Structures are given as C-alpha cells and as structure tokens.
Amino acid sequence: MLSPPATELIAKLQRAQLLYTVTDLLGWDEQVNLPPASAGQRAEQLALMAELQHAAASDPRIGALLAELEQPSAPLPAEQRVIVRQARRDYDRVTKLPADFVREKAAHSSHAYHAWADAKKGNDFPGYAPFLEKHLELARREAAYLGREAAPYDYFIDQNDPGMTADVIGAMFAELKRELVPLVRSILQSPVKARTDLLRGCPVEGQRAFLREVTERLGFDYQRGRIDVSLHPFCSGTGSDTRMTTRFNVDEPLDALFSSIHETGHGLYEQGLPAEFVGTGLGMHAGMGVHESQSRLWENQVARGRAFWRCFEPRFREIFAAQTAAVSSDELYLAVNSVMPTLIRVDADEVTYNLHIILRFELEKKLFAGELAVRDLPTAWRAASKELLGLEPANDREGVLQDVHWSGGAFGYFPSYCLGNMMAAQLWYAALAARPALEDDFARGDFSQLLAWLRKNIHSQGRRQDMGALVRSVTGAELSPKALMRYLRERYGALYLG
C-alpha cells in the first residue's frame, strides 16, 4: 500500500515521463517520416518539449516529496525505496541543469542529426565536425553542472550504465581483447569459409513478411508496437507504444532479419517492464548495457543457433524458394554465422563486433581527455580500424561517419553494446541451467519459456539493481568476458576450428 506522498510522487514522475514519450515520438518521426525541409521546425518542437519536460521533472514539489519520504523516522518498504532512490538521482541531476541549457542541447541534437545524415551521404566529415565539437562542448558543460568536470566521460558512462566507469570497462575490455584477437585470427585462418553471396535478389516484401512472423513468434506485441524503415535501425518508446525500425537490401536479407530481431529484444524488454510503475525506478530499464543484453541475446544466442533455424528454415525457403534452391542447410547456417571483418559495425559478425566497440570506446576516452581533437578523428579512426580489424576505411562514410550516436551527443553509449554482449552470454548459460531443454523449445517454435525467464529475472526487476548487481543476483558471478569467450569458442570453434 503506497503512502499519500509516494502516490503523489509517482503521479508527478509519470507526468514527466509522459512528456518524454511525446519527445520520443517526435524523435522517431524525425528519422522515419519527417519531410527534409521540415527539420528546422522539428528542432524547435524538440527544444520546446525538452523545456516542458525539464520543468515537469524539476518541479519543486518533487523535491519536497522526496525530502518527506527520505525522513529516517519513517522507513519505507523496499519497493518504495527503489522509487525514491531513482527519483532522487534523477531530480538532483535535472535541477542542476538550467532550462536554457536543456533547450539548447535538444535543438542542437536535432540540427546535428540532419547534419550527420547529410555528411554521411556526401562523405563530408569537415562539414559535420563543428556539430560534433559543439556536442563535446555541451557534454563538458553538462558534466560540470553535475560537479563531474574532472571526469566528464565517467559521468556519461554512468548515465548509460549506472555504477560503471571508464576504468572498470577498460579493464574488462582489455581482458576481452587479449582473448578475442587470437580467436579471430584462428577463425580467419581456417579453411572453412562461409559464403556471404548465397542470397541475392530477395524481394523486400518477402523479407518484411518473414521478419514480422519471426518477431511475433519471439513474443513482440504488435498491438503495442510497430516496425518501420529508417537510415539506422533503432527501438524507442515505452511498453505501451514501442517503435522499432529496420532497413532492407534485396541482396542482404539476413541484415534486415537480424537487425529486426536485435530491436525486438529491446522491444520485448520495454514491453516487459511493469506498466503500472512506468517513469519510476520500478518500471525503468536497468541501464543500456542491460538493454543491449536483451537485444544481443535474442539476436545472437537465440537467432544464430541451429534450433532457431530448424524452426524457421522451412518458412524461409518457402518465401525465398528460388534464391535458396541451390543452398544447403549447412551452407545457410554457416552464412548466418559467417566471420569476416568488416568496416561497418552494424554489419559486423558476432565474433568481431566487440572490436568495433573497443575502437569507439578508446576514441571517446581520448576525445574527453583532450588527447584527440575532433578534426583528427578520421585519421585516428583509420589507424584504430587497421590495428583492430585489419581494415582501413577508404572514406569517412565507412569510417567515422557510419554511426548515428554522436549526432545526438550519445557519448558513453558504445561501451553498453559490449557490456551487453558479456551479460547476454552469462544470462544464456543461466537460462540453460534453469531449463536445459530450451533449445528443444526453440526447434518447436516455442520461445515463451525463455521470454518468461527473462520477464521474471530481468524485465520485472526494473531498476532495483544496477547492471553489476543484477548480473550477480541472476547468474551468481561477476560481470566479465569469461562467459562470452566460452560461448564464442563453443559456437564458432565448432563451425570453423573443428
């Protein structure tokens, strides 16, 4: 039973959250439907919504309610403590950010997105560089407002993954890199080679129909969500209105499929959060690394597995009969799990993907430390790509301009992908231990047992714990690269190393 102050606090938090959902919808529309000449007005709309949300989230009444609920003379029940703890963290942050700064940042993010899209299309990093420089300036100002001017990168990492720091992440990434690079070399030296040119001329409508069937079977509720097309696949919204996007290429049907399954993992998490507590710590995801663990688990451990394809291969062949007629099941499965370094992160295979994240993490650290200027990013990117991937971009479109994240000032987000991969592997082995017949379920087309396990252990937990504590409570082990390396060796070692 909630106390009157807790009930009032939740109402005010949910009002601020409702304003955020409007902002989120405008952002989704900006990348999916917005006419090119309407970008200026959209920037003003987003700036206004950011201002309104900031006002709602910094309402002095929230501060008064928190002070009342935090009185030591009246200890709160555990669930109310979660709500108050997260609300205090958010309130202290938002009240330290001036409204004009919030408006400025929102407007700049909109302008910078369109500048990035144009720069990527025209391979024009110098034209985009001033927007990125402005983002870094805004980022440092934001960290300073919060008293984190001495460690601005840690501030943004903590915004994405509470409790994490660059040093903690750097140590895990260094351990992963030591073991991953030799594995990549061994696989690339293997005589076993996947053919990635097997599937050509697959009509978009067939791809659209197949991925819709797959994502529905995995559990995504299309009564509360939808999927559209954008330049860069993403998922946004809440459990009651979840928006996903993908992209299509007639010669690369697996790209649309796996990007859609990835975004479905995000969508399933949002749809599984406790709806009655949306906008509070009980109805909030536990951080972007945890979010990525959900998308990566469904995309990789599940959808790249043999059991998944035993279920869906017949339907895939039915839709693309001509394109798959000369392709054996083993060839198809090897193509699904091909390992070949690529310059583009979102096209990367599961084994080399984390090297892309390490590259971005190391560059972001240097940007925030003042060791790397924005104008020198393309050169630094090419050198890091050559070192980690053995590939050097021919242009900035396939190098420093490829990702959307910096166009919105989303610093400290990239590490979440690799943290999510680590967590996904640990969750996978924990789920298998809880239900050894999981892959038999998949082969029958039943994904409900895994989803139910995730609902219980991850989704329903909201933000009761940060990522590290959540991993410990669910798997009994600290977050580390060990399970990820075990998984990669088991799956890809069997395919490529005998």
Rosetta blueprint (number, residue, H / E / L):
1 M L
2 L L
3 S L
4 P H
5 P H
6 A H
7 T H
8 E H
9 L H
10 I H
11 A H
12 K H
13 L H
14 Q H
15 R H
16 A H
17 Q H
18 L H
19 L H
20 Y H
21 T H
22 V H
23 T H
24 D H
25 L H
26 L H
27 G H
28 W H
29 D H
30 E H
31 Q H
32 V H
33 N L
34 L L
35 P L
36 P H
37 A H
38 S H
39 A H
40 G H
41 Q H
42 R H
43 A H
44 E H
45 Q H
46 L H
47 A H
48 L H
49 M H
50 A H
51 E H
52 L H
53 Q H
54 H H
55 A H
56 A H
57 A H
58 S L
59 D L
60 P H
61 R H
62 I H
63 G H
64 A H
65 L H
66 L H
67 A H
68 E H
69 L H
70 E L
71 Q L
72 P L
73 S L
74 A L
75 P L
76 L L
77 P L
78 A H
79 E H
80 Q H
81 R H
82 V H
83 I H
84 V H
85 R H
86 Q H
87 A H
88 R H
89 R H
90 D H
91 Y H
92 D H
93 R H
94 V H
95 T H
96 K L
97 L L
98 P L
99 A H
100 D H
101 F H
102 V H
103 R H
104 E H
105 K H
106 A H
107 A H
108 H H
109 S H
110 S H
111 H H
112 A H
113 Y H
114 H H
115 A H
116 W H
117 A H
118 D H
119 A H
120 K H
121 K H
122 G H
123 N L
124 D L
125 F H
126 P H
127 G H
128 Y H
129 A H
130 P H
131 F H
132 L H
133 E H
134 K H
135 H H
136 L H
137 E H
138 L H
139 A H
140 R H
141 R H
142 E H
143 A H
144 A H
145 Y H
146 L L
147 G L
148 R L
149 E L
150 A L
151 A L
152 P H
153 Y H
154 D H
155 Y H
156 F H
157 I H
158 D H
159 Q H
160 N H
161 D L
162 P L
163 G L
164 M L
165 T L
166 A H
167 D H
168 V H
169 I H
170 G H
171 A H
172 M H
173 F H
174 A H
175 E H
176 L H
177 K H
178 R H
179 E H
180 L H
181 V H
182 P H
183 L H
184 V H
185 R H
186 S H
187 I H
188 L H
189 Q L
190 S L
191 P L
192 V L
193 K L
194 A L
195 R L
196 T L
197 D L
198 L L
199 L L
200 R L
201 G L
202 C L
203 P L
204 V H
205 E H
206 G H
207 Q H
208 R H
209 A H
210 F H
211 L H
212 R H
213 E H
214 V H
215 T H
216 E H
217 R H
218 L H
219 G L
220 F L
221 D L
222 Y L
223 Q L
224 R L
225 G E
226 R E
227 I E
228 D E
229 V E
230 S L
231 L L
232 H L
233 P L
234 F L
235 C E
236 S E
237 G E
238 T E
239 G L
240 S L
241 D E
242 T E
243 R E
244 M E
245 T E
246 T E
247 R L
248 F L
249 N L
250 V L
251 D L
252 E L
253 P H
254 L H
255 D H
256 A H
257 L H
258 F H
259 S H
260 S H
261 I H
262 H H
263 E H
264 T H
265 G H
266 H H
267 G H
268 L H
269 Y H
270 E H
271 Q H
272 G H
273 L L
274 P L
275 A H
276 E H
277 F H
278 V L
279 G L
280 T L
281 G H
282 L H
283 G H
284 M L
285 H L
286 A L
287 G L
288 M H
289 G H
290 V H
291 H H
292 E H
293 S H
294 Q H
295 S H
296 R H
297 L H
298 W H
299 E H
300 N H
301 Q H
302 V H
303 A L
304 R L
305 G L
306 R H
307 A H
308 F H
309 W H
310 R H
311 C H
312 F H
313 E H
314 P H
315 R H
316 F H
317 R H
318 E H
319 I H
320 F L
321 A H
322 A H
323 Q H
324 T H
325 A L
326 A L
327 V L
328 S L
329 S H
330 D H
331 E H
332 L H
333 Y H
334 L H
335 A H
336 V H
337 N L
338 S L
339 V L
340 M L
341 P L
342 T L
343 L L
344 I L
345 R H
346 V H
347 D H
348 A L
349 D L
350 E L
351 V L
352 T L
353 Y H
354 N H
355 L H
356 H H
357 I H
358 I H
359 L H
360 R H
361 F H
362 E H
363 L H
364 E H
365 K H
366 K H
367 L H
368 F H
369 A H
370 G L
371 E L
372 L L
373 A L
374 V H
375 R H
376 D H
377 L H
378 P H
379 T H
380 A H
381 W H
382 R H
383 A H
384 A H
385 S H
386 K H
387 E H
388 L H
389 L H
390 G L
391 L L
392 E L
393 P L
394 A L
395 N L
396 D L
397 R L
398 E L
399 G L
400 V L
401 L L
402 Q L
403 D L
404 V L
405 H H
406 W H
407 S H
408 G H
409 G L
410 A L
411 F L
412 G L
413 Y L
414 F H
415 P H
416 S H
417 Y H
418 C H
419 L H
420 G H
421 N H
422 M H
423 M H
424 A H
425 A H
426 Q H
427 L H
428 W H
429 Y H
430 A H
431 A H
432 L H
433 A H
434 A H
435 R L
436 P L
437 A L
438 L H
439 E H
440 D H
441 D H
442 F H
443 A H
444 R L
445 G L
446 D L
447 F L
448 S H
449 Q H
450 L H
451 L H
452 A H
453 W H
454 L H
455 R H
456 K H
457 N H
458 I L
459 H H
460 S H
461 Q H
462 G L
463 R L
464 R L
465 Q L
466 D L
467 M H
468 G H
469 A H
470 L H
471 V H
472 R H
473 S H
474 V H
475 T H
476 G L
477 A L
478 E L
479 L L
480 S L
481 P L
482 K H
483 A H
484 L H
485 M H
486 R H
487 Y H
488 L H
489 R H
490 E H
491 R H
492 Y H
493 G H
494 A H
495 L H
496 Y H
497 L H
498 G L
